[in-house]
Amino acid sequence: MKEISALVVDDTMTNRKITQAQLKKIGVKSQAVTNGSEAVELHCNGQHFDLIIMDRDMPIMNGVEATKQLRSMGVGSLILGLSSRSGQKEIKEFMDAGANHYEVKPLSIEKLSAIVDVMR
């Protein structure tokens, strides 16, 4: 079974901790940052992740902007856009930026597991 690495990008510590605990439970090692700018910087410094779980609304750089930047840099990771917003406009904006999937918070371990299973 392929080892998967994930980056959790969320400005709320509780959300980061919960998502990282879910990832650990399904055998995925993860790292976390607090905004899109930090995620872009990690990639600029040569880090790579199989999966990026990207919150939409964050200070400094939001998830949509970060996703656009990562894609323009050639980052091919699977990007899961995550938000408490469920409007079609918000979903389309994230998908147009380059996200592969979009889920409404809270992210269940079942949905996360299904995404990771496809990657393995």
MOPAC internal coordinates of N, CA, C and O (Angstrom, degrees):
PM7 1SCF
backbone

  N    0.0000 0     0.00 0     0.00 0    0    0    0
  C    1.4503 1     0.00 0     0.00 0    1    0    0
  C    1.5322 1   109.19 1     0.00 0    2    1    0
  O    1.2310 1   120.76 1   -47.59 1    3    2    1
  N    1.3174 1   116.16 1   132.41 1    3    2    1
  C    1.4592 1   122.35 1  -177.59 1    5    3    2
  C    1.5345 1   111.23 1   -69.41 1    6    5    3
  O    1.2310 1   121.15 1   -44.63 1    7    6    5
  N    1.3393 1   115.40 1   135.37 1    7    6    5
  C    1.4615 1   119.25 1   175.88 1    9    7    6
  C    1.5265 1   108.68 1   -79.67 1   10    9    7
  O    1.2310 1   120.60 1   -49.36 1   11   10    9
  N    1.3133 1   116.46 1   130.64 1   11   10    9
  C    1.4566 1   122.65 1  -177.59 1   13   11   10
  C    1.5310 1   109.21 1  -109.11 1   14   13   11
  O    1.2310 1   120.79 1   -42.40 1   15   14   13
  N    1.3222 1   116.09 1   137.60 1   15   14   13
  C    1.4650 1   119.97 1   174.15 1   17   15   14
  C    1.5241 1   108.36 1  -114.30 1   18   17   15
  O    1.2310 1   121.10 1   -35.90 1   19   18   17
  N    1.3235 1   115.50 1   144.10 1   19   18   17
  C    1.4634 1   119.76 1  -177.01 1   21   19   18
  C    1.5202 1   110.98 1  -132.31 1   22   21   19
  O    1.2310 1   121.71 1   -30.15 1   23   22   21
  N    1.3284 1   114.34 1   149.85 1   23   22   21
  C    1.4560 1   121.94 1   172.99 1   25   23   22
  C    1.5252 1   107.46 1  -116.48 1   26   25   23
  O    1.2310 1   120.86 1   -55.52 1   27   26   25
  N    1.3303 1   115.95 1   124.48 1   27   26   25
  C    1.4580 1   121.62 1   177.90 1   29   27   26
  C    1.5280 1   107.28 1  -101.02 1   30   29   27
  O    1.2310 1   120.76 1   -58.71 1   31   30   29
  N    1.3325 1   116.15 1   121.29 1   31   30   29
  C    1.4654 1   121.34 1  -178.28 1   33   31   30
  C    1.5295 1   107.74 1  -116.88 1   34   33   31
  O    1.2310 1   120.65 1   -74.95 1   35   34   33
  N    1.3344 1   116.37 1   105.05 1   35   34   33
  C    1.4672 1   121.06 1  -177.19 1   37   35   34
  C    1.5180 1   108.55 1  -157.28 1   38   37   35
  O    1.2310 1   120.36 1   -42.60 1   39   38   37
  N    1.3249 1   116.92 1   137.40 1   39   38   37
  C    1.4664 1   120.38 1  -178.12 1   41   39   38
  C    1.5250 1   113.39 1   -81.68 1   42   41   39
  O    1.2310 1   119.92 1   170.29 1   43   42   41
  N    1.3272 1   117.76 1    -9.71 1   43   42   41
  C    1.4614 1   121.16 1  -179.59 1   45   43   42
  C    1.5221 1   110.38 1  -100.53 1   46   45   43
  O    1.2310 1   120.78 1   -60.59 1   47   46   45
  N    1.3401 1   116.11 1   119.41 1   47   46   45
  C    1.4638 1   120.45 1  -175.94 1   49   47   46
  C    1.5236 1   112.47 1   -57.62 1   50   49   47
  O    1.2310 1   120.06 1   138.32 1   51   50   49
  N    1.3199 1   117.49 1   -41.68 1   51   50   49
  C    1.4671 1   120.50 1  -179.76 1   53   51   50
  C    1.5244 1   110.79 1   -59.59 1   54   53   51
  O    1.2310 1   120.06 1   135.41 1   55   54   53
  N    1.3242 1   117.48 1   -44.59 1   55   54   53
  C    1.4694 1   120.91 1   178.82 1   57   55   54
  C    1.5268 1   111.02 1   -62.54 1   58   57   55
  O    1.2310 1   120.22 1   137.77 1   59   58   57
  N    1.3393 1   117.19 1   -42.23 1   59   58   57
  C    1.4687 1   120.25 1   178.85 1   61   59   58
  C    1.5233 1   110.19 1   -61.00 1   62   61   59
  O    1.2310 1   120.51 1   133.35 1   63   62   61
  N    1.3241 1   116.63 1   -46.65 1   63   62   61
  C    1.4737 1   121.06 1  -177.59 1   65   63   62
  C    1.5311 1   111.25 1   -63.15 1   66   65   63
  O    1.2310 1   120.30 1   135.80 1   67   66   65
  N    1.3297 1   117.02 1   -44.20 1   67   66   65
  C    1.4744 1   121.09 1  -179.50 1   69   67   66
  C    1.5290 1   109.77 1   -63.32 1   70   69   67
  O    1.2310 1   120.51 1   132.40 1   71   70   69
  N    1.3315 1   116.63 1   -47.60 1   71   70   69
  C    1.4705 1   119.91 1  -178.92 1   73   71   70
  C    1.5196 1   110.65 1   -63.40 1   74   73   71
  O    1.2310 1   119.81 1   137.96 1   75   74   73
  N    1.3268 1   117.98 1   -42.04 1   75   74   73
  C    1.4650 1   120.53 1   179.01 1   77   75   74
  C    1.5317 1   110.99 1   -64.92 1   78   77   75
  O    1.2310 1   119.92 1   142.90 1   79   78   77
  N    1.3336 1   117.76 1   -37.10 1   79   78   77
  C    1.4699 1   121.09 1   177.20 1   81   79   78
  C    1.5333 1   110.39 1   -65.12 1   82   81   79
  O    1.2310 1   120.50 1   139.43 1   83   82   81
  N    1.3386 1   116.64 1   -40.57 1   83   82   81
  C    1.4649 1   120.69 1   177.69 1   85   83   82
  C    1.5245 1   110.19 1   -63.55 1   86   85   83
  O    1.2310 1   120.58 1   135.75 1   87   86   85
  N    1.3217 1   116.49 1   -44.25 1   87   86   85
  C    1.4700 1   120.60 1   179.84 1   89   87   86
  C    1.5278 1   111.09 1   -61.52 1   90   89   87
  O    1.2310 1   121.05 1   135.83 1   91   90   89
  N    1.3197 1   115.60 1   -44.17 1   91   90   89
  C    1.4721 1   120.22 1   179.80 1   93   91   90
  C    1.5301 1   110.32 1   -60.35 1   94   93   91
  O    1.2310 1   121.01 1   139.08 1   95   94   93
  N    1.3273 1   115.67 1   -40.92 1   95   94   93
  C    1.4653 1   121.46 1  -178.68 1   97   95   94
  C    1.5333 1   111.90 1   -61.76 1   98   97   95
  O    1.2310 1   120.58 1   148.80 1   99   98   97
  N    1.3394 1   116.50 1   -31.20 1   99   98   97
  C    1.4657 1   119.31 1   179.99 1  101   99   98
  C    1.5308 1   111.66 1  -101.02 1  102  101   99
  O    1.2310 1   120.81 1  -165.08 1  103  102  101
  N    1.3424 1   116.06 1    14.92 1  103  102  101
  C    1.4598 1   120.71 1   171.93 1  105  103  102
  C    1.5213 1   115.67 1    81.73 1  106  105  103
  O    1.2310 1   120.13 1  -152.23 1  107  106  105
  N    1.3281 1   117.36 1    27.77 1  107  106  105
  C    1.4608 1   120.98 1   179.46 1  109  107  106
  C    1.5253 1   108.69 1  -112.24 1  110  109  107
  O    1.2310 1   120.96 1   -53.79 1  111  110  109
  N    1.3398 1   115.77 1   126.21 1  111  110  109
  C    1.4704 1   117.41 1   176.66 1  113  111  110
  C    1.5270 1   107.47 1   -82.96 1  114  113  111
  O    1.2310 1   121.29 1   -35.58 1  115  114  113
  N    1.3426 1   115.14 1   144.42 1  115  114  113
  C    1.4596 1   117.77 1  -174.56 1  117  115  114
  C    1.5228 1   112.66 1  -141.40 1  118  117  115
  O    1.2310 1   122.32 1   -18.04 1  119  118  117
  N    1.2974 1   113.16 1   161.96 1  119  118  117
  C    1.4541 1   123.81 1   174.71 1  121  119  118
  C    1.5253 1   105.08 1  -131.60 1  122  121  119
  O    1.2310 1   120.10 1   -23.71 1  123  122  121
  N    1.3406 1   117.41 1   156.29 1  123  122  121
  C    1.4614 1   119.52 1  -178.46 1  125  123  122
  C    1.5206 1   111.26 1  -134.98 1  126  125  123
  O    1.2310 1   121.41 1   -34.23 1  127  126  125
  N    1.3293 1   114.90 1   145.77 1  127  126  125
  C    1.4655 1   122.55 1   173.85 1  129  127  126
  C    1.5314 1   108.20 1  -133.99 1  130  129  127
  O    1.2310 1   121.09 1   -12.95 1  131  130  129
  N    1.3446 1   115.53 1   167.05 1  131  130  129
  C    1.4633 1   119.10 1  -170.95 1  133  131  130
  C    1.5262 1   115.62 1  -100.23 1  134  133  131
  O    1.2310 1   119.58 1   173.81 1  135  134  133
  N    1.3436 1   118.40 1    -6.19 1  135  134  133
  C    1.4650 1   119.34 1   176.95 1  137  135  134
  C    1.5256 1   110.84 1  -161.25 1  138  137  135
  O    1.2310 1   121.39 1    -9.61 1  139  138  137
  N    1.3269 1   114.94 1   170.39 1  139  138  137
  C    1.4592 1   120.69 1  -176.33 1  141  139  138
  C    1.5197 1   113.62 1   -63.63 1  142  141  139
  O    1.2310 1   120.47 1   146.33 1  143  142  141
  N    1.3112 1   116.71 1   -33.67 1  143  142  141
  C    1.4599 1   120.85 1   179.94 1  145  143  142
  C    1.5315 1   110.83 1   -62.16 1  146  145  143
  O    1.2310 1   120.68 1   138.38 1  147  146  145
  N    1.3268 1   116.31 1   -41.62 1  147  146  145
  C    1.4683 1   120.42 1   177.83 1  149  147  146
  C    1.5283 1   110.91 1   -65.16 1  150  149  147
  O    1.2310 1   120.31 1   142.91 1  151  150  149
  N    1.3193 1   117.01 1   -37.09 1  151  150  149
  C    1.4651 1   120.71 1   178.17 1  153  151  150
  C    1.5281 1   110.66 1   -63.97 1  154  153  151
  O    1.2310 1   120.62 1   135.98 1  155  154  153
  N    1.3276 1   116.43 1   -44.02 1  155  154  153
  C    1.4692 1   121.20 1   178.67 1  157  155  154
  C    1.5269 1   109.63 1   -63.25 1  158  157  155
  O    1.2310 1   120.61 1   137.44 1  159  158  157
  N    1.3242 1   116.44 1   -42.56 1  159  158  157
  C    1.4600 1   120.84 1  -179.15 1  161  159  158
  C    1.5323 1   111.81 1   -62.00 1  162  161  159
  O    1.2310 1   120.21 1   137.88 1  163  162  161
  N    1.3272 1   117.19 1   -42.12 1  163  162  161
  C    1.4712 1   120.27 1   177.30 1  165  163  162
  C    1.5192 1   110.41 1   -55.79 1  166  165  163
  O    1.2310 1   120.75 1   135.44 1  167  166  165
  N    1.3331 1   116.17 1   -44.56 1  167  166  165
  C    1.4671 1   120.49 1  -179.43 1  169  167  166
  C    1.5322 1   111.54 1   -68.50 1  170  169  167
  O    1.2310 1   120.58 1   144.18 1  171  170  169
  N    1.3252 1   116.50 1   -35.82 1  171  170  169
  C    1.4709 1   120.26 1   176.32 1  173  171  170
  C    1.5260 1   110.43 1   -62.65 1  174  173  171
  O    1.2310 1   120.98 1   149.90 1  175  174  173
  N    1.3251 1   115.73 1   -30.10 1  175  174  173
  C    1.4674 1   121.11 1  -179.76 1  177  175  174
  C    1.5280 1   112.60 1   -89.37 1  178  177  175
  O    1.2310 1   120.35 1  -167.52 1  179  178  177
  N    1.3428 1   116.93 1    12.48 1  179  178  177
  C    1.4594 1   120.74 1   172.48 1  181  179  178
  C    1.5142 1   116.41 1    92.14 1  182  181  179
  O    1.2310 1   119.49 1  -176.45 1  183  182  181
  N    1.3192 1   118.58 1     3.55 1  183  182  181
  C    1.4636 1   119.65 1   177.80 1  185  183  182
  C    1.5296 1   109.10 1   -74.80 1  186  185  183
  O    1.2310 1   121.12 1   -26.78 1  187  186  185
  N    1.3365 1   115.46 1   153.22 1  187  186  185
  C    1.4640 1   121.25 1   178.74 1  189  187  186
  C    1.5228 1   108.68 1  -139.29 1  190  189  187
  O    1.2310 1   121.00 1   -38.41 1  191  190  189
  N    1.3061 1   115.70 1   141.59 1  191  190  189
  C    1.4629 1   121.93 1   177.76 1  193  191  190
  C    1.5236 1   108.45 1  -134.15 1  194  193  191
  O    1.2310 1   120.74 1   -35.00 1  195  194  193
  N    1.3253 1   116.18 1   145.00 1  195  194  193
  C    1.4651 1   120.30 1   177.77 1  197  195  194
  C    1.5281 1   110.59 1   -74.24 1  198  197  195
  O    1.2310 1   121.15 1   145.57 1  199  198  197
  N    1.3318 1   115.40 1   -34.43 1  199  198  197
  C    1.4617 1   122.18 1  -174.95 1  201  199  198
  C    1.5244 1   108.99 1  -132.55 1  202  201  199
  O    1.2310 1   120.71 1   -45.93 1  203  202  201
  N    1.3221 1   116.24 1   134.07 1  203  202  201
  C    1.4630 1   121.17 1   174.13 1  205  203  202
  C    1.5226 1   107.45 1  -121.47 1  206  205  203
  O    1.2310 1   120.98 1   -60.27 1  207  206  205
  N    1.3313 1   115.73 1   119.73 1  207  206  205
  C    1.4598 1   121.11 1   177.60 1  209  207  206
  C    1.5226 1   106.02 1   -99.48 1  210  209  207
  O    1.2310 1   120.99 1   -71.38 1  211  210  209
  N    1.3270 1   115.71 1   108.62 1  211  210  209
  C    1.4618 1   122.72 1  -167.12 1  213  211  210
  C    1.5249 1   111.49 1  -112.29 1  214  213  211
  O    1.2310 1   120.74 1   -66.46 1  215  214  213
  N    1.3392 1   116.19 1   113.54 1  215  214  213
  C    1.4650 1   121.00 1   173.71 1  217  215  214
  C    1.5265 1   108.47 1   -67.79 1  218  217  215
  O    1.2310 1   120.40 1   -28.91 1  219  218  217
  N    1.3033 1   116.84 1   151.09 1  219  218  217
  C    1.4642 1   120.91 1  -178.87 1  221  219  218
  C    1.5283 1   112.28 1   -82.22 1  222  221  219
  O    1.2310 1   120.49 1   127.09 1  223  222  221
  N    1.3170 1   116.66 1   -52.91 1  223  222  221
  C    1.4599 1   120.86 1  -171.93 1  225  223  222
  C    1.5227 1   111.63 1  -100.28 1  226  225  223
  O    1.2310 1   121.07 1   -74.13 1  227  226  225
  N    1.3300 1   115.56 1   105.87 1  227  226  225
  C    1.4678 1   122.36 1   179.74 1  229  227  226
  C    1.5199 1   108.90 1  -142.21 1  230  229  227
  O    1.2310 1   120.46 1   -26.10 1  231  230  229
  N    1.3410 1   116.73 1   153.90 1  231  230  229
  C    1.4661 1   119.20 1   175.12 1  233  231  230
  C    1.5319 1   111.07 1   -73.15 1  234  233  231
  O    1.2310 1   120.31 1   -10.68 1  235  234  233
  N    1.2911 1   117.01 1   169.32 1  235  234  233
  C    1.4665 1   126.80 1   178.07 1  237  235  234
  C    1.5245 1   111.42 1    69.53 1  238  237  235
  O    1.2310 1   119.54 1   115.01 1  239  238  237
  N    1.3336 1   118.48 1   -64.99 1  239  238  237
  C    1.4647 1   121.84 1   174.06 1  241  239  238
  C    1.5187 1   108.43 1  -144.01 1  242  241  239
  O    1.2310 1   120.47 1   -59.07 1  243  242  241
  N    1.3421 1   116.72 1   120.93 1  243  242  241
  C    1.4631 1   119.71 1  -178.75 1  245  243  242
  C    1.5297 1   111.53 1   -77.01 1  246  245  243
  O    1.2310 1   121.26 1    -7.11 1  247  246  245
  N    1.3214 1   115.19 1   172.89 1  247  246  245
  C    1.4595 1   121.09 1  -175.49 1  249  247  246
  C    1.5129 1   114.65 1   -65.32 1  250  249  247
  O    1.2310 1   120.22 1   146.14 1  251  250  249
  N    1.3220 1   117.18 1   -33.86 1  251  250  249
  C    1.4633 1   120.60 1   179.90 1  253  251  250
  C    1.5333 1   109.48 1   -67.17 1  254  253  251
  O    1.2310 1   120.38 1   132.39 1  255  254  253
  N    1.3359 1   116.88 1   -47.61 1  255  254  253
  C    1.4682 1   121.13 1   179.01 1  257  255  254
  C    1.5283 1   111.13 1   -62.42 1  258  257  255
  O    1.2310 1   120.91 1   135.78 1  259  258  257
  N    1.3421 1   115.86 1   -44.22 1  259  258  257
  C    1.4701 1   120.32 1  -179.21 1  261  259  258
  C    1.5272 1   110.56 1   -62.34 1  262  261  259
  O    1.2310 1   120.53 1   138.88 1  263  262  261
  N    1.3294 1   116.60 1   -41.12 1  263  262  261
  C    1.4661 1   120.70 1   179.32 1  265  263  262
  C    1.5258 1   109.98 1   -62.77 1  266  265  263
  O    1.2310 1   120.44 1   135.08 1  267  266  265
  N    1.3372 1   116.76 1   -44.92 1  267  266  265
  C    1.4751 1   120.08 1   177.55 1  269  267  266
  C    1.5259 1   110.61 1   -58.39 1  270  269  267
  O    1.2310 1   120.44 1   133.83 1  271  270  269
  N    1.3285 1   116.76 1   -46.17 1  271  270  269
  C    1.4656 1   120.16 1  -179.00 1  273  271  270
  C    1.5191 1   111.66 1   -63.39 1  274  273  271
  O    1.2310 1   120.44 1   134.68 1  275  274  273
  N    1.3273 1   116.76 1   -45.32 1  275  274  273
  C    1.4659 1   120.17 1  -179.75 1  277  275  274
  C    1.5272 1   110.93 1   -60.37 1  278  277  275
  O    1.2310 1   120.63 1   135.79 1  279  278  277
  N    1.3239 1   116.40 1   -44.21 1  279  278  277
  C    1.4759 1   120.09 1   179.12 1  281  279  278
  C    1.5287 1   110.50 1   -64.63 1  282  281  279
  O    1.2310 1   119.74 1   141.73 1  283  282  281
  N    1.3393 1   118.10 1   -38.27 1  283  282  281
  C    1.4675 1   120.16 1  -179.83 1  285  283  282
  C    1.5311 1   110.97 1   -68.52 1  286  285  283
  O    1.2310 1   120.51 1   158.07 1  287  286  285
  N    1.3400 1   116.63 1   -21.93 1  287  286  285
  C    1.4662 1   121.54 1   177.17 1  289  287  286
  C    1.5285 1   111.66 1   -86.22 1  290  289  287
  O    1.2310 1   120.46 1   177.92 1  291  290  289
  N    1.3351 1   116.72 1    -2.08 1  291  290  289
  C    1.4617 1   120.35 1   179.23 1  293  291  290
  C    1.5152 1   114.34 1    88.30 1  294  293  291
  O    1.2310 1   119.93 1  -166.77 1  295  294  293
  N    1.3263 1   117.73 1    13.23 1  295  294  293
  C    1.4611 1   120.89 1   179.29 1  297  295  294
  C    1.5281 1   108.76 1   -70.36 1  298  297  295
  O    1.2310 1   120.77 1   -58.30 1  299  298  297
  N    1.3187 1   116.13 1   121.70 1  299  298  297
  C    1.4601 1   120.94 1  -176.12 1  301  299  298
  C    1.5166 1   114.54 1  -102.86 1  302  301  299
  O    1.2310 1   120.01 1  -170.94 1  303  302  301
  N    1.3152 1   117.58 1     9.06 1  303  302  301
  C    1.4673 1   121.57 1  -179.69 1  305  303  302
  C    1.5217 1   110.84 1   -58.24 1  306  305  303
  O    1.2310 1   120.90 1   -25.38 1  307  306  305
  N    1.3269 1   115.88 1   154.62 1  307  306  305
  C    1.4571 1   120.00 1   173.25 1  309  307  306
  C    1.5330 1   106.50 1   -73.61 1  310  309  307
  O    1.2310 1   120.21 1   -56.44 1  311  310  309
  N    1.3124 1   117.20 1   123.56 1  311  310  309
  C    1.4661 1   121.05 1  -179.55 1  313  311  310
  C    1.5271 1   109.44 1  -109.75 1  314  313  311
  O    1.2310 1   121.71 1   -58.34 1  315  314  313
  N    1.3194 1   114.32 1   121.66 1  315  314  313
  C    1.4559 1   122.33 1   177.90 1  317  315  314
  C    1.5259 1   107.49 1  -103.30 1  318  317  315
  O    1.2310 1   120.44 1   -70.81 1  319  318  317
  N    1.3323 1   116.76 1   109.19 1  319  318  317
  C    1.4572 1   121.84 1   176.54 1  321  319  318
  C    1.5149 1   109.33 1   -77.58 1  322  321  319
  O    1.2310 1   121.15 1   -42.47 1  323  322  321
  N    1.3221 1   115.41 1   137.53 1  323  322  321
  C    1.4556 1   120.29 1  -174.62 1  325  323  322
  C    1.5228 1   109.31 1  -134.33 1  326  325  323
  O    1.2310 1   120.19 1   -46.16 1  327  326  325
  N    1.3277 1   117.24 1   133.84 1  327  326  325
  C    1.4567 1   119.77 1  -179.84 1  329  327  326
  C    1.5214 1   110.61 1  -159.76 1  330  329  327
  O    1.2310 1   121.13 1   -20.29 1  331  330  329
  N    1.3153 1   115.44 1   159.71 1  331  330  329
  C    1.4601 1   119.36 1   172.73 1  333  331  330
  C    1.5269 1   109.33 1   -83.83 1  334  333  331
  O    1.2310 1   120.51 1   169.93 1  335  334  333
  N    1.3204 1   116.64 1   -10.07 1  335  334  333
  C    1.4701 1   121.26 1   178.65 1  337  335  334
  C    1.5321 1   110.60 1   -85.06 1  338  337  335
  O    1.2310 1   121.12 1   -40.98 1  339  338  337
  N    1.3216 1   115.47 1   139.02 1  339  338  337
  C    1.4638 1   118.72 1  -178.25 1  341  339  338
  C    1.5289 1   113.01 1  -123.50 1  342  341  339
  O    1.2310 1   120.42 1  -167.28 1  343  342  341
  N    1.3385 1   116.81 1    12.72 1  343  342  341
  C    1.4628 1   120.31 1  -179.65 1  345  343  342
  C    1.5167 1   112.21 1   -71.47 1  346  345  343
  O    1.2310 1   120.50 1   -33.91 1  347  346  345
  N    1.3227 1   116.65 1   146.09 1  347  346  345
  C    1.4648 1   121.55 1  -179.11 1  349  347  346
  C    1.5244 1   112.46 1   -58.40 1  350  349  347
  O    1.2310 1   120.25 1   143.99 1  351  350  349
  N    1.3399 1   117.13 1   -36.01 1  351  350  349
  C    1.4616 1   121.47 1  -179.88 1  353  351  350
  C    1.5360 1   110.47 1   -62.31 1  354  353  351
  O    1.2310 1   120.69 1   133.96 1  355  354  353
  N    1.3497 1   116.29 1   -46.04 1  355  354  353
  C    1.4650 1   121.03 1   179.87 1  357  355  354
  C    1.5256 1   111.28 1   -65.10 1  358  357  355
  O    1.2310 1   120.77 1   137.51 1  359  358  357
  N    1.3118 1   116.13 1   -42.49 1  359  358  357
  C    1.4661 1   120.52 1   179.95 1  361  359  358
  C    1.5314 1   109.71 1   -63.16 1  362  361  359
  O    1.2310 1   120.60 1   132.62 1  363  362  361
  N    1.3409 1   116.47 1   -47.38 1  363  362  361
  C    1.4695 1   121.03 1  -179.39 1  365  363  362
  C    1.5301 1   110.90 1   -60.61 1  366  365  363
  O    1.2310 1   120.63 1   137.86 1  367  366  365
  N    1.3325 1   116.40 1   -42.14 1  367  366  365
  C    1.4639 1   120.34 1  -179.86 1  369  367  366
  C    1.5351 1   111.40 1   -59.86 1  370  369  367
  O    1.2310 1   120.44 1   137.04 1  371  370  369
  N    1.3247 1   116.76 1   -42.96 1  371  370  369
  C    1.4692 1   121.38 1   179.67 1  373  371  370
  C    1.5345 1   110.48 1   -67.82 1  374  373  371
  O    1.2310 1   120.89 1   136.03 1  375  374  373
  N    1.3128 1   115.91 1   -43.97 1  375  374  373
  C    1.4704 1   119.93 1  -179.65 1  377  375  374
  C    1.5352 1   110.71 1   -65.56 1  378  377  375
  O    1.2310 1   120.56 1   139.22 1  379  378  377
  N    1.3285 1   116.53 1   -40.78 1  379  378  377
  C    1.4743 1   120.66 1   177.73 1  381  379  378
  C    1.5237 1   111.86 1   -63.79 1  382  381  379
  O    1.2310 1   120.62 1   151.70 1  383  382  381
  N    1.3365 1   116.42 1   -28.30 1  383  382  381
  C    1.4649 1   120.69 1   178.74 1  385  383  382
  C    1.5241 1   111.90 1   -72.67 1  386  385  383
  O    1.2310 1   120.88 1   161.94 1  387  386  385
  N    1.3615 1   115.92 1   -18.06 1  387  386  385
  C    1.4596 1   119.25 1   177.80 1  389  387  386
  C    1.5160 1   115.54 1   124.31 1  390  389  387
  O    1.2310 1   120.03 1  -174.12 1  391  390  389
  N    1.3350 1   117.54 1     5.88 1  391  390  389
  C    1.4670 1   119.59 1   177.45 1  393  391  390
  C    1.5319 1   109.54 1   -68.32 1  394  393  391
  O    1.2310 1   121.04 1   -33.96 1  395  394  393
  N    1.3398 1   115.61 1   146.04 1  395  394  393
  C    1.4627 1   120.83 1   178.12 1  397  395  394
  C    1.5279 1   111.96 1   -87.18 1  398  397  395
  O    1.2310 1   120.85 1   146.82 1  399  398  397
  N    1.3229 1   115.97 1   -33.18 1  399  398  397
  C    1.4640 1   122.54 1  -178.52 1  401  399  398
  C    1.5152 1   108.26 1  -138.91 1  402  401  399
  O    1.2310 1   120.98 1   -17.84 1  403  402  401
  N    1.3326 1   115.74 1   162.16 1  403  402  401
  C    1.4630 1   121.42 1   175.66 1  405  403  402
  C    1.5147 1   107.24 1  -139.78 1  406  405  403
  O    1.2310 1   120.60 1   -51.51 1  407  406  405
  N    1.3047 1   116.47 1   128.49 1  407  406  405
  C    1.4599 1   121.20 1   177.29 1  409  407  406
  C    1.5164 1   109.26 1  -128.46 1  410  409  407
  O    1.2310 1   121.08 1   -32.09 1  411  410  409
  N    1.3180 1   115.53 1   147.91 1  411  410  409
  C    1.4562 1   121.64 1   176.10 1  413  411  410
  C    1.5254 1   107.82 1   -91.92 1  414  413  411
  O    1.2310 1   121.07 1   -44.46 1  415  414  413
  N    1.3438 1   115.55 1   135.54 1  415  414  413
  C    1.4688 1   120.14 1   178.24 1  417  415  414
  C    1.5170 1   110.20 1   -66.23 1  418  417  415
  O    1.2310 1   119.66 1   -30.80 1  419  418  417
  N    1.3124 1   118.26 1   149.20 1  419  418  417
  C    1.4520 1   127.09 1    -0.32 1  421  419  418
  C    1.5347 1   111.32 1   -79.86 1  422  421  419
  O    1.2310 1   121.01 1   -33.43 1  423  422  421
  N    1.3092 1   115.68 1   146.57 1  423  422  421
  C    1.4645 1   121.51 1   178.73 1  425  423  422
  C    1.5235 1   108.53 1   -80.93 1  426  425  423
  O    1.2310 1   120.72 1   -60.11 1  427  426  425
  N    1.3189 1   116.23 1   119.89 1  427  426  425
  C    1.4705 1   119.11 1  -179.22 1  429  427  426
  C    1.5277 1   109.62 1   -81.38 1  430  429  427
  O    1.2310 1   121.26 1   -26.91 1  431  430  429
  N    1.3086 1   115.20 1   153.09 1  431  430  429
  C    1.4653 1   120.06 1   178.46 1  433  431  430
  C    1.5321 1   110.04 1   -64.89 1  434  433  431
  O    1.2310 1   120.25 1   150.97 1  435  434  433
  N    1.3356 1   117.12 1   -29.03 1  435  434  433
  C    1.4618 1   120.62 1   178.42 1  437  435  434
  C    1.5332 1   110.97 1   -64.74 1  438  437  435
  O    1.2310 1   120.64 1   134.15 1  439  438  437
  N    1.3393 1   116.38 1   -45.85 1  439  438  437
  C    1.4692 1   119.91 1   179.02 1  441  439  438
  C    1.5242 1   110.69 1   -65.59 1  442  441  439
  O    1.2310 1   120.95 1   136.59 1  443  442  441
  N    1.3259 1   115.79 1   -43.41 1  443  442  441
  C    1.4554 1   120.63 1   179.22 1  445  443  442
  C    1.5237 1   110.63 1   -61.69 1  446  445  443
  O    1.2310 1   120.66 1   135.43 1  447  446  445
  N    1.3046 1   116.34 1   -44.57 1  447  446  445
  C    1.4642 1   121.90 1   179.67 1  449  447  446
  C    1.5253 1   111.41 1   -62.15 1  450  449  447
  O    1.2310 1   120.18 1   139.54 1  451  450  449
  N    1.3258 1   117.26 1   -40.46 1  451  450  449
  C    1.4728 1   121.11 1   179.55 1  453  451  450
  C    1.5260 1   110.68 1   -63.29 1  454  453  451
  O    1.2310 1   120.20 1   140.07 1  455  454  453
  N    1.3247 1   117.23 1   -39.93 1  455  454  453
  C    1.4745 1   121.35 1   178.67 1  457  455  454
  C    1.5170 1   110.40 1   -66.33 1  458  457  455
  O    1.2310 1   120.37 1   134.33 1  459  458  457
  N    1.3209 1   116.89 1   -45.67 1  459  458  457
  C    1.4651 1   121.17 1  -178.63 1  461  459  458
  C    1.5337 1   110.65 1   -66.66 1  462  461  459
  O    1.2310 1   120.27 1   140.91 1  463  462  461
  N    1.3383 1   117.08 1   -39.09 1  463  462  461
  C    1.4741 1   119.96 1   179.56 1  465  463  462
  C    1.5220 1   112.13 1   -57.73 1  466  465  463
  O    1.2310 1   120.05 1   142.07 1  467  466  465
  N    1.3218 1   117.52 1   -37.93 1  467  466  465
  C    1.4570 1   122.24 1   178.89 1  469  467  466
  C    1.5304 1   110.08 1   -65.52 1  470  469  467
  O    1.2310 1   120.61 1   146.06 1  471  470  469
  N    1.3310 1   116.44 1   -33.94 1  471  470  469
  C    1.4628 1   121.26 1  -178.61 1  473  471  470
  C    1.5271 1   112.15 1   -73.38 1  474  473  471
  O    1.2310 1   120.43 1   154.48 1  475  474  473
  N    1.3035 1   116.77 1   -25.52 1  475  474  473
  C    1.4703 1   120.61 1  -178.32 1  477  475  474
  C    1.4879 1   108.42 1   -81.34 1  478  477  475
  O    1.2310 1   120.10 1   180.00 1  479  478  477

